[in-house]
Structures are given as structure tokens and as C-alpha cells.
Amino acid sequence: MAVFLDVDSLVDVDSHGGTFHLRTDSLSYVFRVLGNGELEHRYFGPILHRRGAFVDPVDIEERP
């Protein structure tokens, strides 16, 4: 059985900043590609519902 995913609803990409926002029903993972090609972790935690919202770690308060 083939399973098809609507990738547009799971991934947001900011091509200008090289930032990716991956989502599940309950979690978000945000990372970006640095100039040297390394990946920088930006956020992992409860889902960020704002589509196209790219996260600055300074804007996220620590969660218990």
C-alpha cells in the first residue's frame, strides 16, 4: 500500500535564510544551513502553529 504525504503541510522553507521548519501533529523542529554548510539547531519542541514563522532562539522561552 502506498502512503502519500502532503509535504507542503509538513515543511516550511525560508530559502533566503536557509531555514527549515519540520512539523508533525505535535512537534516542530527548526534548523538552518550555515554559510559553511553545517546545520544549526534552532528549535525542537511543542508545535509552532504559525506557518512560515521562522524561529530565533532568543524569542523562545525555556520550557520545563
Wavefront OBJ file of the C-alpha trace (Angstrom):
o trace
v 0.000 0.000 0.000
v 1.417 3.395 -0.975
v 1.234 6.241 1.502
v 1.272 9.796 0.203
v 2.140 12.735 2.408
v 1.301 16.353 1.783
v 4.867 17.591 2.246
v 3.779 21.231 1.913
v 1.855 20.880 5.164
v 4.836 19.299 6.963
v 7.748 21.501 5.860
v 8.261 25.260 5.553
v 11.424 26.523 3.878
v 12.842 30.032 4.073
v 15.196 29.997 1.101
v 16.636 33.426 1.969
v 17.772 32.395 5.440
v 18.290 28.700 4.687
v 15.856 27.833 7.488
v 13.676 24.716 7.561
v 10.639 24.149 9.827
v 9.634 20.477 10.004
v 6.316 19.650 11.691
v 4.361 16.667 12.962
v 0.942 16.811 14.626
v 2.582 17.691 17.930
v 6.231 18.718 17.375
v 8.276 21.272 15.469
v 11.937 21.093 14.551
v 13.618 24.190 13.119
v 17.155 24.278 11.771
v 19.140 26.321 9.277
v 22.069 25.822 6.938
v 25.064 27.990 7.812
v 27.355 29.559 5.229
v 29.888 26.747 5.679
v 27.209 24.074 5.042
v 26.822 22.988 8.665
v 23.338 22.631 10.142
v 22.408 24.778 13.141
v 19.676 23.604 15.510
v 17.194 26.444 16.173
v 14.214 24.842 17.944
v 12.763 21.479 18.921
v 9.613 21.213 20.993
v 5.846 21.605 21.012
v 4.485 22.514 17.620
v 4.790 26.090 16.405
v 1.480 26.707 14.669
v 2.499 29.835 12.782
v 3.170 28.713 9.222
v 6.161 30.385 7.708
v 7.279 31.563 11.133
v 10.995 31.087 11.422
v 12.364 30.944 14.880
v 15.073 32.957 16.559
v 16.146 31.050 19.682
v 16.143 34.324 21.630
v 12.390 34.555 21.061
v 11.694 31.165 22.634
v 11.394 30.924 26.384
v 12.774 27.848 28.092
v 10.171 25.158 28.660
v 10.268 22.787 31.630
l 1 2 3 4 5 6 7 8 9 10 11 12 13 14 15 16 17 18 19 20 21 22 23 24 25 26 27 28 29 30 31 32 33 34 35 36 37 38 39 40 41 42 43 44 45 46 47 48 49 50 51 52 53 54 55 56 57 58 59 60 61 62 63 64
